[in-house]
Amino acid sequence: MKKKTTAENVLKAQTLMAYALMIGILVLCIFQMPKITAFLQEYGEMMKAAFPVR
């Protein structure tokens, strides 16, 4: 059995961290969905006011 090099271990750790971060953001987005949709609606209203659609 080949012993893993530190470079491989670091790469694996970074990959796991990236996945954990993405999952965390996804969960956060799901829990914050009402706030995000409310913000987007407000932002949309502001954009409509700023740029009147002809």
Biotite code that builds the C-alpha atoms (Angstrom):
import biotite.structure as struc

atoms = struc.array([
    struc.Atom([0.000, 0.000, 0.000], chain_id="A", res_id=1, res_name="MET", atom_name="CA", element="C"),
    struc.Atom([1.432, 3.352, -1.094], chain_id="A", res_id=2, res_name="LYS", atom_name="CA", element="C"),
    struc.Atom([1.798, 6.033, 1.553], chain_id="A", res_id=3, res_name="LYS", atom_name="CA", element="C"),
    struc.Atom([-0.010, 9.250, 0.655], chain_id="A", res_id=4, res_name="LYS", atom_name="CA", element="C"),
    struc.Atom([2.115, 12.328, 0.113], chain_id="A", res_id=5, res_name="THR", atom_name="CA", element="C"),
    struc.Atom([1.376, 15.535, 1.995], chain_id="A", res_id=6, res_name="THR", atom_name="CA", element="C"),
    struc.Atom([0.434, 17.223, -1.303], chain_id="A", res_id=7, res_name="ALA", atom_name="CA", element="C"),
    struc.Atom([-2.315, 14.652, -1.906], chain_id="A", res_id=8, res_name="GLU", atom_name="CA", element="C"),
    struc.Atom([-3.566, 15.062, 1.661], chain_id="A", res_id=9, res_name="ASN", atom_name="CA", element="C"),
    struc.Atom([-3.658, 18.861, 1.313], chain_id="A", res_id=10, res_name="VAL", atom_name="CA", element="C"),
    struc.Atom([-5.539, 18.583, -1.978], chain_id="A", res_id=11, res_name="LEU", atom_name="CA", element="C"),
    struc.Atom([-8.066, 16.199, -0.393], chain_id="A", res_id=12, res_name="LYS", atom_name="CA", element="C"),
    struc.Atom([-8.521, 18.544, 2.580], chain_id="A", res_id=13, res_name="ALA", atom_name="CA", element="C"),
    struc.Atom([-9.046, 21.534, 0.273], chain_id="A", res_id=14, res_name="GLN", atom_name="CA", element="C"),
    struc.Atom([-11.622, 19.592, -1.760], chain_id="A", res_id=15, res_name="THR", atom_name="CA", element="C"),
    struc.Atom([-13.518, 18.602, 1.391], chain_id="A", res_id=16, res_name="LEU", atom_name="CA", element="C"),
    struc.Atom([-13.416, 22.210, 2.614], chain_id="A", res_id=17, res_name="MET", atom_name="CA", element="C"),
    struc.Atom([-14.769, 23.449, -0.729], chain_id="A", res_id=18, res_name="ALA", atom_name="CA", element="C"),
    struc.Atom([-17.632, 20.925, -0.605], chain_id="A", res_id=19, res_name="TYR", atom_name="CA", element="C"),
    struc.Atom([-18.410, 21.810, 3.023], chain_id="A", res_id=20, res_name="ALA", atom_name="CA", element="C"),
    struc.Atom([-18.463, 25.507, 2.109], chain_id="A", res_id=21, res_name="LEU", atom_name="CA", element="C"),
    struc.Atom([-20.818, 24.942, -0.845], chain_id="A", res_id=22, res_name="MET", atom_name="CA", element="C"),
    struc.Atom([-23.175, 22.806, 1.256], chain_id="A", res_id=23, res_name="ILE", atom_name="CA", element="C"),
    struc.Atom([-23.098, 25.442, 4.015], chain_id="A", res_id=24, res_name="GLY", atom_name="CA", element="C"),
    struc.Atom([-23.970, 28.212, 1.559], chain_id="A", res_id=25, res_name="ILE", atom_name="CA", element="C"),
    struc.Atom([-26.766, 26.078, 0.088], chain_id="A", res_id=26, res_name="LEU", atom_name="CA", element="C"),
    struc.Atom([-28.267, 25.412, 3.542], chain_id="A", res_id=27, res_name="VAL", atom_name="CA", element="C"),
    struc.Atom([-27.939, 29.095, 4.431], chain_id="A", res_id=28, res_name="LEU", atom_name="CA", element="C"),
    struc.Atom([-29.705, 30.062, 1.185], chain_id="A", res_id=29, res_name="CYS", atom_name="CA", element="C"),
    struc.Atom([-32.564, 27.642, 1.893], chain_id="A", res_id=30, res_name="ILE", atom_name="CA", element="C"),
    struc.Atom([-33.055, 29.031, 5.411], chain_id="A", res_id=31, res_name="PHE", atom_name="CA", element="C"),
    struc.Atom([-32.730, 32.667, 4.235], chain_id="A", res_id=32, res_name="GLN", atom_name="CA", element="C"),
    struc.Atom([-35.009, 32.192, 1.194], chain_id="A", res_id=33, res_name="MET", atom_name="CA", element="C"),
    struc.Atom([-37.886, 34.453, 2.415], chain_id="A", res_id=34, res_name="PRO", atom_name="CA", element="C"),
    struc.Atom([-35.437, 37.279, 3.159], chain_id="A", res_id=35, res_name="LYS", atom_name="CA", element="C"),
    struc.Atom([-33.675, 36.827, -0.194], chain_id="A", res_id=36, res_name="ILE", atom_name="CA", element="C"),
    struc.Atom([-36.937, 36.821, -2.179], chain_id="A", res_id=37, res_name="THR", atom_name="CA", element="C"),
    struc.Atom([-38.162, 39.910, -0.304], chain_id="A", res_id=38, res_name="ALA", atom_name="CA", element="C"),
    struc.Atom([-34.860, 41.666, -1.036], chain_id="A", res_id=39, res_name="PHE", atom_name="CA", element="C"),
    struc.Atom([-35.019, 40.696, -4.725], chain_id="A", res_id=40, res_name="LEU", atom_name="CA", element="C"),
    struc.Atom([-38.591, 41.992, -5.011], chain_id="A", res_id=41, res_name="GLN", atom_name="CA", element="C"),
    struc.Atom([-37.551, 45.288, -3.391], chain_id="A", res_id=42, res_name="GLU", atom_name="CA", element="C"),
    struc.Atom([-34.506, 45.471, -5.673], chain_id="A", res_id=43, res_name="TYR", atom_name="CA", element="C"),
    struc.Atom([-36.718, 44.771, -8.694], chain_id="A", res_id=44, res_name="GLY", atom_name="CA", element="C"),
    struc.Atom([-39.067, 47.603, -7.715], chain_id="A", res_id=45, res_name="GLU", atom_name="CA", element="C"),
    struc.Atom([-36.094, 49.948, -7.345], chain_id="A", res_id=46, res_name="MET", atom_name="CA", element="C"),
    struc.Atom([-34.791, 48.939, -10.783], chain_id="A", res_id=47, res_name="MET", atom_name="CA", element="C"),
    struc.Atom([-38.211, 49.521, -12.359], chain_id="A", res_id=48, res_name="LYS", atom_name="CA", element="C"),
    struc.Atom([-38.336, 52.962, -10.734], chain_id="A", res_id=49, res_name="ALA", atom_name="CA", element="C"),
    struc.Atom([-34.795, 53.790, -11.874], chain_id="A", res_id=50, res_name="ALA", atom_name="CA", element="C"),
    struc.Atom([-35.296, 52.515, -15.442], chain_id="A", res_id=51, res_name="PHE", atom_name="CA", element="C"),
    struc.Atom([-38.892, 53.049, -16.582], chain_id="A", res_id=52, res_name="PRO", atom_name="CA", element="C"),
    struc.Atom([-39.825, 50.341, -19.079], chain_id="A", res_id=53, res_name="VAL", atom_name="CA", element="C"),
    struc.Atom([-41.323, 51.886, -22.180], chain_id="A", res_id=54, res_name="ARG", atom_name="CA", element="C"),
])
